[in-house]
Amino acid sequence: GSTYPPTPPNVTRLSDESVMLRWMVPRNDGLPIVIFKVQYRMVGKRKNWQTTNDNIPYGKPKWNSELGKSFTASVTDLKPQHTYRFRILAVYSNNDNKESNTSAKFYLQPGAALD
């Protein structure tokens, strides 16, 4: 069967060192997703992608909106005043995996300056 990747995550600031990611899996008839992993990297300096330790469960297969199913996850231990990109890795029932496109660049503002 086909594998359909998640959407690129939207990123919002939670604190000086953490963000919240929101993404969606569009409605599809492809292989079921079992878990997601979150990957991120600091922009510049040829940094590699890092994968967080959390497995985010896909949960029940039902779509929770017309468009598909939405998910959130937080990423901690980031460094303020750095720019990051994020992406979501979906792991399917056949152990295949597929990455979302990357998020827009996200600059992690330190405390006082909130959008």
Secondary structure, DSSP 4 states (H G I P E B T S, - for coil): ----PPPPPEEEEEETTEEEEEEEEE--SSPPEEEEEEEEEESSTTPPPEE-SPPEE--S---SSSSEEEEEEEE-S--TT-EEEEEEEEEETTS-EEEPPPPPPEE---TT---
